[in-house]
Amino acid sequence: MKAKLTLVALAVLSANVTAANFAVPQNIEKDYACKRCIAPEHSNTVGIMTEQRTHLDSQYGANADIRGENYSIKAKNAGANNGHLKAIAHLGDVALELAYVNRWNLDDNDIGTERQQVSAAAKYQTQLITAFVKASSEDKQGLRISSVVDPKPTNYLETIDHTTQVMNAGVQLHGDFWNIGLSAFNSDFTDNTGIDADNTAQQASVKAGLNYGTTRLSMSAASGKMIQDEAIEQENSLVPIANFDGEVETLDYNARISSRFAGIKVAGFYRYSDRDNVSGEYEFFDAINTPIDSSKTRVGINASYRLGGTKFSTGFEQNDRTRSDSDREETQESELFARVDHRLAGFNSHIKLTSGERTGSEYRIGDDIFEKYYLADRDRISTELGLGYSQNNYGINLQASIASDEYSNSSALKESDEVSVNADAFYRFNEQLTFNAYAGVQTIDSLEIYNTKISDEFTYFGFGLNQYQISEDMALGTSYTFSFSGSDTSVDSTEMGDYYQYQHLAEVHMDYRINPRISTRVAYTYERHYDTSYANQPIESINSLDDLNQNFTDHKLGVFFTIKL
């Protein structure tokens, strides 16, 4: 039973605006025209691309950048992986949009999934009212790892074939210093393979805003529900029911206010989220599956004051959570911070101090059971320091942080100390050659029950070199990037093995202008990826999948043509 329901906000696209030309109305526009107020000249272009690869499938796509007085068409690698296409038309106060988006990715096990989304939207806007409606349909296809336990634990590749349809609509009234709006949302999730249960989600919301002088106030409220009442089809028969009447009612409130007086900026917020699970109960093996309700309340206030190149900030935040039928039903977390930022010429720095505390209600567990560390009482102190310096041709940034956590005696985790350092830098040798580098390290030392010490260390670094040589009709570009990351774990000074991965990525491309209207690009990319994945380690009692890693070498050749219309 898996489902991911995400609220999709309407992408509001502003109309094309041609800026005014404040040139003197004589024959001296070139000398006196306000250059910042003249819209830059745009050349409409179309193109095609193809990429031939040795590790992945070859692909083809189209590119376009066309703008008219009342319309625009924008495409980038449309038809290929991670490509998109968008068309917008303006008819008076009405704007219409059609869009297509492709999202393709590989996970850590070199297993791919693809999302294809088609959407249509309309927007009506005047000085008083704005109304919109948007509909979209997304298909997700690919593979994922699943398993069965009978007759022998076995991992296998399972087909993904999901369809999610979303409808979103709303209306908003706005004046010079106020606005108020209503919106509604509906989502339908369908698993075309019959493995995951279908479900739906609806939500209605209202929001309002008020601006008065330097004070800004915004408020919103939303109510909805998520429903899953389809039959459950499964292969491993772990769930003892055939149909699950699941329903979760949602309620959200948000408010935020900010104001400035006497050079001091003050802001505060309030957020409340409630999830009321009204699903039915059923027996699960020797226990009863009980629906769990949860709620979150966050309240915060912060203030800042700027004195020359120095900015002082401080704030407080309270985060309260309630979980029914859990080991600890209530937790209260508070955090207080102070921060100073300073800028002087090319130098910038900051320091931040944070103190936090977590408490809560009594535990509902036996004496021989330890508290979960994310629910246990905890005191936290952290310090963050940042330094940076940059000029036209070079720059460097350094950031370090230290955090210390202490847990209550009833928690299996006693202490945890974390230190992290990150740095990045660049140097521009000339207009054609730039070098950049980055590195970081993170260590976590934990003390657990029976004085067991666990140490984790994570490191990463990388560097790149970019070169670009330009002639009148030809441009040659080269780039190289190397990245490395790794981790090492030890328990009571006993090494438990390490994990690391690295990547070489090199590219050479050439741009050539055939004539004033037609240009082309040829690019070659070499990628070498390696990781020490332990997913391939054989286990006699389990039938495992082979080649669960991203160890590969890929050669990619791309060809691009562009035509000016």
TAKA-V83700 format. One record per pair of residues at least 24 apart in sequence whose ideal C-beta (glycine too) atoms are under 6 Angstrom apart, sorted by the first residue. I is the first residue (numbers start at 1). GAP is how many residues later the second one is. If there is no record, write none. Layout:
BEGIN
i: <I	I>
gap: <GAP	GAP>
END
This chain:
BEGIN
i: <1	2	3	3	5	5	7	8	10	10	10	13	15	42	43	44	45	45	46	47	47	48	49	50	51	51	52	53	53	54	54	55	55	93	93	93	94	95	96	97	109	110	111	112	113	114	114	115	129	130	131	132	133	134	135	136	137	138	139	148	153	154	155	155	159	161	161	162	163	164	177	178	179	180	181	182	194	197	197	197	198	199	200	201	214	214	215	216	217	218	219	220	221	222	223	224	225	241	245	246	247	247	248	248	249	250	264	265	266	267	268	269	270	271	272	290	292	292	293	294	295	296	309	309	309	310	311	312	313	314	327	327	327	328	328	328	328	329	330	330	331	332	333	346	346	346	347	348	349	350	351	352	353	354	355	356	370	371	371	373	373	376	376	376	377	378	378	379	380	393	394	395	396	397	398	412	412	413	414	415	416	417	418	419	432	432	432	433	434	435	436	437	438	453	454	455	456	457	458	459	460	473	474	475	476	477	478	479	480	481	499	500	501	502	503	504	517	518	519	520	521	522	523	524	525	527	528>
gap: <196	194	186	196	182	196	178	158	122	124	158	75	75	25	521	521	517	519	517	514	515	513	511	509	505	507	505	501	503	500	501	497	499	31	32	33	30	28	26	24	439	440	32	30	29	27	28	25	44	42	40	38	36	34	32	30	28	26	24	88	389	389	389	390	34	31	32	29	27	25	34	32	30	28	26	24	39	31	33	35	32	29	27	25	45	46	44	42	40	38	36	34	32	30	28	26	24	41	35	33	31	32	27	29	27	25	41	39	37	35	33	31	29	27	25	35	32	33	31	29	27	25	33	34	35	32	30	28	26	24	36	37	38	32	33	35	47	32	30	31	29	27	25	43	44	45	42	40	38	36	34	32	30	28	26	24	42	39	40	38	40	31	32	35	31	27	29	27	25	35	33	31	29	27	25	36	37	35	33	32	30	28	26	24	35	36	37	34	32	30	28	26	24	39	37	35	33	31	29	27	25	40	38	36	34	32	30	28	26	24	33	32	30	28	26	24	47	45	43	41	39	37	35	33	31	27	25>
END
